[in-house]
Amino acid sequence: MNIVILGAGQVGSSLAELLANENHDVTVVDLDQLHLQKLQDRLDIRTIHGHASHPDILAQAGLEEADMLIAATQNDETNIVACQLAHIMHKTTTKIARVRSPSYLNHPELFDQNESNNAIPIDVLISPENLVTNYILQLIDYPGSLQVIDFADGKVRLVAMRAYADGLLVNNPIRTLNEHLPEHIKTRIVAIYRRNEIVMPTGDAVIEAGDEVFFLAEPEHIPVIINELRHKKEKPSRNIMIGGGGNIGFSLAQALENDHQVKIIDHRIEQARQIAEALDETIIIHGDVSDKTLLLEENIDEIDLFVAVTDNDEANIISGMLAKKLGVRRVIALVNNQSYVELIQLNSIDVAISADSITTSNLLHYMRQGDTVKAVTLRRGAAEAMEVIAHGSENSSEIIGKKIGHINWPSDITVGCIIRDDEVIIAHRNLEIQAEDHVILFLSDIKSSEEISKLFTPEPKKSWF
């Protein structure tokens, strides 16, 4: 594919690297010559120095021949105007824009082209703040989880979690899992990471304490499975403290305040006042999230979950580590600098999340060829999970009508489950793939996505003359 990316920040750079490594033709536009030079030094891409919403710059970037435009600058208006120009001047097929301001997001009719021919011509609208909010809410729904990903419109979820020493399944082979679970609960462990090394989840593989385990299950079954891997039943987080009252902190409090005891700490007095006026049940505190005295005054030791989501990585890290030291059971911190993430997860912060990584991951399946419905990166881009539709027939497909155990899969993938007629079917060797099945796969090497695409692409019929 020929893809133009506007913005060489964290999201634009991450996408450029991902796409260039998959042999797409990538052009990146940015005003910062230094950012562009750094990208060009390590990637085989084109770069254009200039303003991302200027028609002449878009023309230089080759938008006329591009299959896709990804407008990911820090400025909403630049992204919106660029998509408008791409539509008017170049008829670009797919236009994706990052839009952050609630002023736009609160008016979805502006972007709904099904409702109006005059709508802003953006095919995919990405809001990092909304994505992060939803991501954190799912982590709260499943205490102890490290990552939660929806597939098949929420019919099945992929959950990552840490195995603990006294968990019933720990030190036992995977094949014994069903012996510990009620008969109606079905799951499939698709990956195990041990000290950052992949352990393929065969029936004889043994889960050890400290392993990061990825499993697929229907949403209502997930809490029971989590308890099999934990030393004790996880209590729901009822008392929640949020560090930072920006878009993410405000949205979290708004979603949680009716069912939880929520406090927000923000150092900006005007913003604290605005939040206090908008939220009925949330307690608003004006102060510094990393102020030990303030945290103690607010009974930090009674807090179940501390979520640090200020716009400053260092403040999130420090306040999160301090909260943990002062007795908080679980800490989630927003940290966009990837060099920090690997360090802090070795310490007291339970889950470090990155808005840029979450945004990049949510854009991934739009770049996949063939019949990929969804693709998300895992473990900071080292692995991938995807949902692919099996189109075609037995005559035209390498997989339809064949048992999973008889298909020539890449060596580093695990088939998790199949969704057929709204039913979730956990994968096993003798399960036969049928036309229009949605297949959920785990790839421990993202380079295998190309092979998967070929497997799921029906072969054209041969004509004989």
KEVONU-92137 format. One record per residue (C-alpha): residue number from 1; residue in three letters; x, y, z. Coordinates in nm, 4 decimals, decimal comma. Example, Ala and Ser with C-alpha at 12.3 -4.5 7.8 and 13.67 -1.06 7.14 Angstrom:
// KEVONU-92137
i  aa  X  Y  Z
1  ALA  1,2300  -0,4500  0,7800 $
2  SER  1,3670  -0,1060  0,7140 $
This chain:
// KEVONU-92137
i  aa  X  Y  Z
1  MET  0,0000  0,0000  0,0000 $
2  ASN  0,1029  0,3597  -0,0586 $
3  ILE  0,0466  0,5467  0,2698 $
4  VAL  0,0983  0,9133  0,3621 $
5  ILE  0,1387  0,9907  0,7331 $
6  LEU  0,1026  1,3473  0,8594 $
7  GLY  0,2974  1,4054  1,1800 $
8  ALA  0,6252  1,2528  1,2949 $
9  GLY  0,5373  1,2436  1,6658 $
10  GLN  0,5045  0,9220  1,8680 $
11  VAL  0,1985  0,7924  1,6796 $
12  GLY  0,3230  0,8906  1,3331 $
13  SER  0,6713  0,7523  1,3987 $
14  SER  0,5374  0,4235  1,5408 $
15  LEU  0,3091  0,3756  1,2416 $
16  ALA  0,5855  0,4643  0,9970 $
17  GLU  0,8174  0,2046  1,1516 $
18  LEU  0,5497  -0,0637  1,1584 $
19  LEU  0,4422  -0,0048  0,7987 $
20  ALA  0,7935  0,0347  0,6571 $
21  ASN  0,8931  -0,2976  0,8134 $
22  GLU  0,5989  -0,4572  0,6330 $
23  ASN  0,7234  -0,3200  0,2995 $
24  HIS  0,4544  -0,0553  0,2477 $
25  ASP  0,5469  0,2646  0,0642 $
26  VAL  0,5453  0,5274  0,3390 $
27  THR  0,5778  0,9059  0,3211 $
28  VAL  0,5886  1,1144  0,6408 $
29  VAL  0,5174  1,4896  0,6512 $
30  ASP  0,6204  1,7106  0,9429 $
31  LEU  0,7399  2,0626  1,0257 $
32  ASP  1,0227  1,9289  1,2428 $
33  GLN  1,3197  1,8531  1,0177 $
34  LEU  1,5070  1,6806  1,3025 $
35  HIS  1,2251  1,4293  1,3629 $
36  LEU  1,2116  1,3544  0,9916 $
37  GLN  1,5871  1,3052  0,9691 $
38  LYS  1,5850  1,0608  1,2607 $
39  LEU  1,3120  0,8589  1,0914 $
40  GLN  1,4891  0,8568  0,7574 $
41  ASP  1,8163  0,7476  0,9181 $
42  ARG  1,6622  0,4217  1,0379 $
43  LEU  1,3720  0,3539  0,8002 $
44  ASP  1,3318  0,3148  0,4258 $
45  ILE  1,0712  0,5904  0,3858 $
46  ARG  1,0215  0,9267  0,2121 $
47  THR  0,9947  1,2429  0,4210 $
48  ILE  0,8539  1,5831  0,3298 $
49  HIS  0,9305  1,8922  0,5346 $
50  GLY  0,6326  2,1279  0,5490 $
51  HIS  0,2896  2,2092  0,6876 $
52  ALA  0,0651  1,9025  0,6785 $
53  SER  -0,2493  2,0866  0,5647 $
54  HIS  -0,0957  2,2897  0,2803 $
55  PRO  -0,2132  2,1696  -0,0625 $
56  ASP  0,1323  2,1973  -0,2213 $
57  ILE  0,2921  1,9911  0,0588 $
58  LEU  0,0246  1,7212  0,0249 $
59  ALA  0,0904  1,7137  -0,3493 $
60  GLN  0,4663  1,6767  -0,2874 $
61  ALA  0,3901  1,3873  -0,0535 $
62  GLY  0,2266  1,2045  -0,3445 $
63  LEU  -0,1246  1,2080  -0,2040 $
64  GLU  -0,2683  1,1792  -0,5548 $
65  GLU  -0,1368  0,8207  -0,5750 $
66  ALA  -0,1812  0,7273  -0,2082 $
67  ASP  -0,4190  0,4530  -0,0949 $
68  MET  -0,4450  0,5964  0,2550 $
69  LEU  -0,3915  0,9184  0,4479 $
70  ILE  -0,3248  0,9070  0,8227 $
71  ALA  -0,3479  1,2567  0,9713 $
72  ALA  -0,1812  1,2211  1,3118 $
73  THR  -0,0390  1,5643  1,3899 $
74  GLN  -0,0889  1,7199  1,7340 $
75  ASN  -0,3386  1,9694  1,5888 $
76  ASP  -0,7009  1,8639  1,5321 $
77  GLU  -0,7693  2,1383  1,2805 $
78  THR  -0,4649  2,0446  1,0713 $
79  ASN  -0,5790  1,6821  1,0614 $
80  ILE  -0,9368  1,7721  0,9671 $
81  VAL  -0,8349  2,0175  0,6932 $
82  ALA  -0,5858  1,7689  0,5491 $
83  CYS  -0,8583  1,5044  0,5158 $
84  GLN  -1,0896  1,7583  0,3532 $
85  LEU  -0,8203  1,8513  0,0994 $
86  ALA  -0,7396  1,4840  0,0340 $
87  HIS  -1,1063  1,4232  -0,0445 $
88  ILE  -1,1556  1,7292  -0,2676 $
89  MET  -0,8257  1,7345  -0,4535 $
90  HIS  -0,7104  1,3732  -0,4675 $
91  LYS  -1,0130  1,1503  -0,3928 $
92  THR  -0,7992  0,9544  -0,1452 $
93  THR  -0,9683  0,6220  -0,0722 $
94  THR  -0,9160  0,5988  0,3053 $
95  LYS  -0,8708  0,8993  0,5324 $
96  ILE  -0,7895  0,8508  0,9020 $
97  ALA  -0,7653  1,1439  1,1417 $
98  ARG  -0,6607  1,1776  1,5028 $
99  VAL  -0,9020  1,4167  1,6764 $
100  ARG  -0,8645  1,4910  2,0469 $
101  SER  -1,0867  1,7844  2,1384 $
102  PRO  -1,4251  1,7012  2,2995 $
103  SER  -1,5640  2,0042  2,1131 $
104  TYR  -1,5466  1,7944  1,7953 $
105  LEU  -1,6042  1,4523  1,9478 $
106  ASN  -1,9280  1,5633  2,1156 $
107  HIS  -2,0734  1,6255  1,7682 $
108  PRO  -2,0399  1,2933  1,5820 $
109  GLU  -2,2838  1,4186  1,3185 $
110  LEU  -2,0011  1,6345  1,1824 $
111  PHE  -1,8236  1,3197  1,0632 $
112  ASP  -2,1159  1,0878  0,9823 $
113  GLN  -2,1159  1,0648  0,6043 $
114  ASN  -2,4128  0,8253  0,6142 $
115  GLU  -2,6248  1,1028  0,7600 $
116  SER  -2,5112  1,3919  0,5456 $
117  ASN  -2,3244  1,4492  0,2207 $
118  ASN  -2,1855  1,7636  0,3831 $
119  ALA  -2,0133  1,5760  0,6663 $
120  ILE  -1,6375  1,6140  0,7072 $
121  PRO  -1,4894  1,3383  0,4848 $
122  ILE  -1,3026  1,1345  0,7458 $
123  ASP  -1,3435  0,7560  0,7162 $
124  VAL  -1,1915  0,6667  1,0532 $
125  LEU  -1,1879  0,9017  1,3519 $
126  ILE  -0,9342  0,8185  1,6228 $
127  SER  -0,9464  0,9799  1,9674 $
128  PRO  -0,6477  0,8765  2,1833 $
129  GLU  -0,8184  0,9983  2,4997 $
130  ASN  -1,1321  0,7905  2,4353 $
131  LEU  -0,9240  0,4844  2,3480 $
132  VAL  -0,7187  0,5153  2,6678 $
133  THR  -1,0316  0,5709  2,8785 $
134  ASN  -1,1986  0,2570  2,7420 $
135  TYR  -0,8755  0,0619  2,7840 $
136  ILE  -0,8499  0,1560  3,1520 $
137  LEU  -1,2197  0,0844  3,2144 $
138  GLN  -1,1708  -0,2715  3,0891 $
139  LEU  -0,8706  -0,3171  3,3191 $
140  ILE  -1,0932  -0,2050  3,6062 $
141  ASP  -1,3659  -0,4517  3,5031 $
142  TYR  -1,1195  -0,7409  3,5337 $
143  PRO  -0,9022  -0,6898  3,8447 $
144  GLY  -0,5551  -0,8347  3,7943 $
145  SER  -0,5584  -0,8022  3,4150 $
146  LEU  -0,2697  -0,6391  3,2271 $
147  GLN  -0,4461  -0,5992  2,8932 $
148  VAL  -0,7983  -0,6662  2,7635 $
149  ILE  -0,8834  -0,6733  2,3920 $
150  ASP  -1,2306  -0,7211  2,2382 $
151  PHE  -1,2858  -0,9366  1,9307 $
152  ALA  -1,5989  -1,0184  1,7311 $
153  ASP  -1,7838  -0,7125  1,8640 $
154  GLY  -1,7147  -0,8118  2,2231 $
155  LYS  -1,8286  -1,1750  2,1968 $
156  VAL  -1,4814  -1,2905  2,2988 $
157  ARG  -1,1933  -1,1164  2,4751 $
158  LEU  -0,8199  -1,1641  2,4910 $
159  VAL  -0,6875  -1,1086  2,8431 $
160  ALA  -0,3276  -1,0847  2,9617 $
161  MET  -0,2453  -1,1387  3,3274 $
162  ARG  0,0342  -1,2408  3,5614 $
163  ALA  0,0296  -1,5906  3,7150 $
164  TYR  0,0898  -1,6014  4,0917 $
165  ALA  0,2566  -1,8690  4,3019 $
166  ASP  -0,0569  -2,0044  4,4722 $
167  GLY  -0,2790  -2,0082  4,1631 $
168  LEU  -0,4455  -2,3470  4,1092 $
169  LEU  -0,3126  -2,3781  3,7554 $
170  VAL  0,0430  -2,2695  3,8377 $
171  ASN  0,2995  -2,5544  3,8149 $
172  ASN  0,0461  -2,7669  3,6274 $
173  PRO  0,0315  -2,8505  3,2536 $
174  ILE  -0,2100  -2,6418  3,0467 $
175  ARG  -0,4099  -2,9527  2,9533 $
176  THR  -0,5290  -2,9775  3,3172 $
177  LEU  -0,6995  -2,6349  3,3027 $
178  ASN  -1,0442  -2,7760  3,2277 $
179  GLU  -1,0237  -2,9936  3,5397 $
180  HIS  -1,0190  -2,6754  3,7511 $
181  LEU  -1,3017  -2,4963  3,5688 $
182  PRO  -1,6790  -2,5505  3,5688 $
183  GLU  -1,7869  -2,7549  3,2670 $
184  HIS  -1,9640  -2,4649  3,0924 $
185  ILE  -1,6574  -2,2376  3,1025 $
186  LYS  -1,4271  -2,2723  2,8030 $
187  THR  -1,0997  -2,0950  2,7387 $
188  ARG  -0,7847  -2,1212  2,5319 $
189  ILE  -0,4414  -2,0086  2,6470 $
190  VAL  -0,2783  -1,8642  2,3348 $
191  ALA  0,0582  -1,7459  2,4694 $
192  ILE  0,2861  -1,7552  2,7699 $
193  TYR  0,5716  -1,5109  2,8202 $
194  ARG  0,8419  -1,6055  3,0687 $
195  ARG  1,1166  -1,3508  3,1314 $
196  ASN  1,0273  -1,1935  2,7939 $
197  GLU  1,0686  -1,5247  2,6095 $
198  ILE  0,7721  -1,6903  2,4380 $
199  VAL  0,6626  -2,0341  2,5637 $
200  MET  0,4366  -2,2022  2,3076 $
201  PRO  0,1132  -2,3062  2,4860 $
202  THR  0,1087  -2,6797  2,4085 $
203  GLY  -0,0890  -2,9094  2,6361 $
204  ASP  0,2289  -3,0147  2,8152 $
205  ALA  0,3521  -2,6572  2,8769 $
206  VAL  0,3634  -2,5768  3,2492 $
207  ILE  0,2673  -2,2303  3,3770 $
208  GLU  0,5119  -2,0892  3,6304 $
209  ALA  0,4686  -1,8124  3,8868 $
210  GLY  0,5479  -1,4774  3,7250 $
211  ASP  0,4482  -1,5873  3,3746 $
212  GLU  0,2474  -1,3437  3,1633 $
213  VAL  -0,0446  -1,5486  3,0330 $
214  PHE  -0,2718  -1,4562  2,7411 $
215  PHE  -0,6063  -1,6361  2,7166 $
216  LEU  -0,9269  -1,6074  2,5135 $
217  ALA  -1,2729  -1,6446  2,6675 $
218  GLU  -1,6238  -1,5079  2,6593 $
219  PRO  -1,6574  -1,1967  2,8809 $
220  GLU  -1,8725  -1,3550  3,1527 $
221  HIS  -1,6236  -1,6424  3,1986 $
222  ILE  -1,3127  -1,4278  3,2424 $
223  PRO  -1,3319  -1,3620  3,6228 $
224  VAL  -1,3431  -1,7362  3,6989 $
225  ILE  -1,0396  -1,8037  3,4774 $
226  ILE  -0,8447  -1,5150  3,6325 $
227  ASN  -0,8979  -1,6651  3,9765 $
228  GLU  -0,7374  -1,9907  3,8592 $
229  LEU  -0,4154  -1,8002  3,7913 $
230  ARG  -0,4132  -1,5833  4,1032 $
231  HIS  -0,3242  -1,6748  4,4610 $
232  LYS  -0,6508  -1,5279  4,5869 $
233  LYS  -0,9732  -1,3881  4,4492 $
234  GLU  -0,9227  -1,0323  4,3275 $
235  LYS  -1,1464  -0,7778  4,4946 $
236  PRO  -1,3166  -0,5220  4,2710 $
237  SER  -1,1733  -0,1706  4,2885 $
238  ARG  -1,4352  0,0391  4,4678 $
239  ASN  -1,2267  0,3318  4,5956 $
240  ILE  -1,0441  0,4902  4,3038 $
241  MET  -0,8138  0,7915  4,2979 $
242  ILE  -0,7320  0,9571  3,9654 $
243  GLY  -0,4226  1,1713  3,9249 $
244  GLY  -0,4942  1,4328  3,6581 $
245  GLY  -0,8214  1,5968  3,5595 $
246  GLY  -0,7650  1,6318  3,1858 $
247  ASN  -0,9774  1,4643  2,9188 $
248  ILE  -0,8848  1,1117  3,0280 $
249  GLY  -0,9187  1,1727  3,4020 $
250  PHE  -1,2510  1,3515  3,3567 $
251  SER  -1,3923  1,0794  3,1266 $
252  LEU  -1,2846  0,8056  3,3678 $
253  ALA  -1,4487  0,9774  3,6629 $
254  GLN  -1,7649  1,0375  3,4623 $
255  ALA  -1,7876  0,6674  3,3713 $
256  LEU  -1,7054  0,5432  3,7230 $
257  GLU  -1,8649  0,7839  3,9712 $
258  ASN  -2,2094  0,6215  3,9910 $
259  ASP  -2,0718  0,2807  4,0964 $
260  HIS  -1,7430  0,3736  4,2648 $
261  GLN  -1,6035  0,6166  4,5195 $
262  VAL  -1,3900  0,8438  4,3005 $
263  LYS  -1,1429  1,1223  4,3806 $
264  ILE  -0,9545  1,3385  4,1292 $
265  ILE  -0,6395  1,5347  4,2114 $
266  ASP  -0,5419  1,8164  3,9742 $
267  HIS  -0,2891  2,0970  4,0224 $
268  ARG  -0,4713  2,3467  3,7971 $
269  ILE  -0,7252  2,5378  4,0033 $
270  GLU  -0,9411  2,6451  3,7075 $
271  GLN  -0,9611  2,2929  3,5702 $
272  ALA  -1,0409  2,1558  3,9162 $
273  ARG  -1,3311  2,4014  3,9427 $
274  GLN  -1,4657  2,3080  3,5994 $
275  ILE  -1,4552  1,9370  3,6836 $
276  ALA  -1,6272  1,9983  4,0171 $
277  GLU  -1,9124  2,1748  3,8372 $
278  ALA  -1,9515  1,8937  3,5815 $
279  LEU  -1,9303  1,5892  3,8118 $
280  ASP  -2,1881  1,5261  4,0828 $
281  GLU  -2,0442  1,2395  4,2876 $
282  THR  -1,6674  1,2735  4,2388 $
283  ILE  -1,4533  1,4453  4,5030 $
284  ILE  -1,2209  1,7033  4,3440 $
285  ILE  -0,8933  1,7900  4,5160 $
286  HIS  -0,6681  2,0776  4,4126 $
287  GLY  -0,3044  1,9809  4,4583 $
288  ASP  0,0021  1,7934  4,3356 $
289  VAL  -0,0459  1,4209  4,2617 $
290  SER  0,3046  1,3457  4,3909 $
291  ASP  0,2618  1,5341  4,7193 $
292  LYS  0,3027  1,2680  4,9901 $
293  THR  0,1386  1,4810  5,2599 $
294  LEU  -0,1679  1,5418  5,0417 $
295  LEU  -0,2013  1,1708  4,9580 $
296  LEU  -0,1828  1,0777  5,3257 $
297  GLU  -0,4438  1,3414  5,4138 $
298  GLU  -0,6735  1,1878  5,1505 $
299  ASN  -0,6371  0,8407  5,3093 $
300  ILE  -0,4363  0,6927  5,0245 $
301  ASP  -0,4019  0,3642  5,2166 $
302  GLU  -0,7786  0,3082  5,1739 $
303  ILE  -0,7617  0,3443  4,7946 $
304  ASP  -0,8000  0,0228  4,5908 $
305  LEU  -0,6793  0,1671  4,2612 $
306  PHE  -0,4654  0,4694  4,1759 $
307  VAL  -0,4736  0,5833  3,8107 $
308  ALA  -0,2113  0,8411  3,7096 $
309  VAL  -0,3156  1,0090  3,3832 $
310  THR  -0,1639  1,3574  3,3897 $
311  ASP  0,0023  1,4866  3,0713 $
312  ASN  0,3466  1,4394  3,2305 $
313  ASP  0,5158  1,0959  3,2258 $
314  GLU  0,7447  1,1747  3,5176 $
315  ALA  0,4562  1,2927  3,7367 $
316  ASN  0,2614  0,9753  3,6564 $
317  ILE  0,5568  0,7512  3,7379 $
318  ILE  0,6495  0,9243  4,0634 $
319  SER  0,2917  0,9544  4,1916 $
320  GLY  0,2171  0,5933  4,0944 $
321  MET  0,5231  0,4564  4,2752 $
322  LEU  0,4503  0,6741  4,5781 $
323  ALA  0,0862  0,5587  4,5902 $
324  LYS  0,1961  0,1956  4,5812 $
325  LYS  0,4462  0,2543  4,8610 $
326  LEU  0,1735  0,4186  5,0701 $
327  GLY  -0,0536  0,1154  5,0496 $
328  VAL  -0,2562  0,1276  4,7251 $
329  ARG  -0,3318  -0,2248  4,6052 $
330  ARG  -0,3090  -0,1562  4,2317 $
331  VAL  -0,1568  0,1234  4,0209 $
332  ILE  -0,2101  0,2097  3,6542 $
333  ALA  0,0067  0,4832  3,5002 $
334  LEU  -0,0052  0,6547  3,1620 $
335  VAL  0,3512  0,6592  3,0284 $
336  ASN  0,4132  0,7458  2,6630 $
337  ASN  0,7933  0,7321  2,6663 $
338  GLN  0,8631  0,3689  2,5720 $
339  SER  1,2086  0,3758  2,7293 $
340  TYR  1,0381  0,4344  3,0665 $
341  VAL  0,7788  0,1590  3,0259 $
342  GLU  1,0233  -0,1316  3,0330 $
343  LEU  1,1914  0,0048  3,3457 $
344  ILE  0,8907  0,0885  3,5605 $
345  GLN  0,7048  -0,2403  3,5107 $
346  LEU  0,9951  -0,4043  3,6914 $
347  ASN  0,9125  -0,1861  3,9909 $
348  SER  0,5928  -0,1009  4,1756 $
349  ILE  0,3603  0,0141  3,8970 $
350  ASP  0,1269  -0,2710  3,8009 $
351  VAL  0,0284  -0,1564  3,4518 $
352  ALA  0,1993  0,1078  3,2397 $
353  ILE  -0,0020  0,2122  2,9352 $
354  SER  0,0847  0,4332  2,6409 $
355  ALA  -0,1715  0,6464  2,4568 $
356  ASP  0,0452  0,6347  2,1458 $
357  SER  0,0778  0,2550  2,1535 $
358  ILE  -0,2966  0,2111  2,2088 $
359  THR  -0,3719  0,4503  1,9205 $
360  THR  -0,1257  0,2778  1,6881 $
361  SER  -0,2662  -0,0609  1,7792 $
362  ASN  -0,6212  0,0505  1,7029 $
363  LEU  -0,5153  0,1673  1,3576 $
364  LEU  -0,3266  -0,1489  1,2682 $
365  HIS  -0,6010  -0,3510  1,1010 $
366  TYR  -0,6709  -0,0737  0,8497 $
367  MET  -0,3233  -0,1393  0,7061 $
368  ARG  -0,3672  -0,5143  0,6835 $
369  GLN  -0,4367  -0,6640  0,3430 $
370  GLY  -0,7182  -0,9118  0,2784 $
371  ASP  -0,9976  -0,9940  0,5215 $
372  THR  -0,8541  -0,8805  0,8542 $
373  VAL  -1,1352  -0,7437  1,0726 $
374  LYS  -0,9124  -0,6453  1,3612 $
375  ALA  -0,5425  -0,6537  1,4441 $
376  VAL  -0,3810  -0,5255  1,7619 $
377  THR  -0,0227  -0,5133  1,8810 $
378  LEU  0,0689  -0,6689  2,2145 $
379  ARG  0,3723  -0,6505  2,4415 $
380  ARG  0,4824  -0,3129  2,3056 $
381  GLY  0,4694  -0,4279  1,9439 $
382  ALA  0,6492  -0,7606  1,9862 $
383  ALA  0,3359  -0,9706  1,9258 $
384  GLU  0,0010  -0,9366  1,7563 $
385  ALA  -0,3527  -1,0709  1,7808 $
386  MET  -0,5872  -1,0634  1,4850 $
387  GLU  -0,9388  -1,1511  1,3745 $
388  VAL  -0,9608  -1,2749  1,0156 $
389  ILE  -1,2598  -1,3884  0,8087 $
390  ALA  -1,2302  -1,7121  0,6121 $
391  HIS  -1,3768  -1,6119  0,2746 $
392  GLY  -1,4057  -1,8378  -0,0278 $
393  SER  -1,4856  -2,2063  -0,0698 $
394  GLU  -1,3120  -2,5420  -0,0331 $
395  ASN  -1,2002  -2,5149  -0,3955 $
396  SER  -1,0515  -2,1677  -0,3668 $
397  SER  -0,9155  -2,1609  -0,0093 $
398  GLU  -0,6210  -2,3277  0,1626 $
399  ILE  -0,8052  -2,3433  0,4946 $
400  ILE  -1,1822  -2,3820  0,4374 $
401  GLY  -1,2986  -2,7382  0,4882 $
402  LYS  -0,9750  -2,8323  0,6614 $
403  LYS  -0,9119  -2,9214  1,0248 $
404  ILE  -0,6994  -2,6745  1,2199 $
405  GLY  -0,4396  -2,9432  1,2896 $
406  HIS  -0,4000  -3,0152  0,9165 $
407  ILE  -0,3386  -2,6557  0,8035 $
408  ASN  0,0176  -2,5418  0,7336 $
409  TRP  0,0221  -2,2500  0,9805 $
410  PRO  0,3362  -2,0423  1,0475 $
411  SER  0,5265  -2,1979  1,3394 $
412  ASP  0,4807  -1,9003  1,5721 $
413  ILE  0,1011  -1,8641  1,5677 $
414  THR  -0,1724  -2,0058  1,7897 $
415  VAL  -0,5339  -2,0400  1,6771 $
416  GLY  -0,7472  -1,9252  1,9693 $
417  CYS  -1,1081  -1,9664  1,8688 $
418  ILE  -1,3629  -1,9389  1,5900 $
419  ILE  -1,6818  -1,7324  1,5892 $
420  ARG  -1,9478  -1,9003  1,3772 $
421  ASP  -2,3077  -1,7759  1,3617 $
422  ASP  -2,2480  -1,5697  1,6798 $
423  GLU  -2,1212  -1,8792  1,8670 $
424  VAL  -1,7716  -1,8827  2,0181 $
425  ILE  -1,5979  -2,2154  1,9520 $
426  ILE  -1,2661  -2,2735  2,1311 $
427  ALA  -1,0073  -2,4039  1,8847 $
428  HIS  -0,8734  -2,7610  1,8852 $
429  ARG  -0,6868  -2,9754  1,6315 $
430  ASN  -0,9962  -3,1432  1,4876 $
431  LEU  -1,2090  -2,8297  1,4507 $
432  GLU  -1,2864  -2,7682  1,0835 $
433  ILE  -1,2848  -2,4134  0,9469 $
434  GLN  -1,5936  -2,3198  0,7449 $
435  ALA  -1,6603  -2,0345  0,5034 $
436  GLU  -1,7281  -1,7001  0,6784 $
437  ASP  -1,5834  -1,8153  1,0112 $
438  HIS  -1,4122  -1,5408  1,2117 $
439  VAL  -1,0799  -1,6857  1,3271 $
440  ILE  -0,8920  -1,5310  1,6229 $
441  LEU  -0,5148  -1,5791  1,6044 $
442  PHE  -0,2163  -1,4942  1,8241 $
443  LEU  0,1138  -1,4176  1,6480 $
444  SER  0,4289  -1,4189  1,8596 $
445  ASP  0,6106  -1,2719  1,5563 $
446  ILE  0,4270  -0,9905  1,3773 $
447  LYS  0,6126  -1,0715  1,0533 $
448  SER  0,3858  -1,3756  1,0197 $
449  SER  0,0894  -1,1463  0,9420 $
450  GLU  0,1833  -1,1545  0,5734 $
451  GLU  0,1693  -1,5359  0,5653 $
452  ILE  -0,1662  -1,5293  0,7454 $
453  SER  -0,3008  -1,2854  0,4878 $
454  LYS  -0,1996  -1,5233  0,2065 $
455  LEU  -0,3561  -1,8222  0,3817 $
456  PHE  -0,6893  -1,6418  0,4162 $
457  THR  -0,6926  -1,4955  0,0646 $
458  PRO  -0,8974  -1,7120  -0,1747 $
459  GLU  -0,7130  -1,8188  -0,4890 $
460  PRO  -0,8695  -1,6844  -0,8111 $
461  LYS  -1,0352  -1,9394  -1,0330 $
462  LYS  -0,8260  -2,0609  -1,3209 $
463  SER  -0,9659  -2,0140  -1,6699 $
464  TRP  -0,9076  -2,2829  -1,9284 $
465  PHE  -0,9245  -2,2038  -2,2987 $
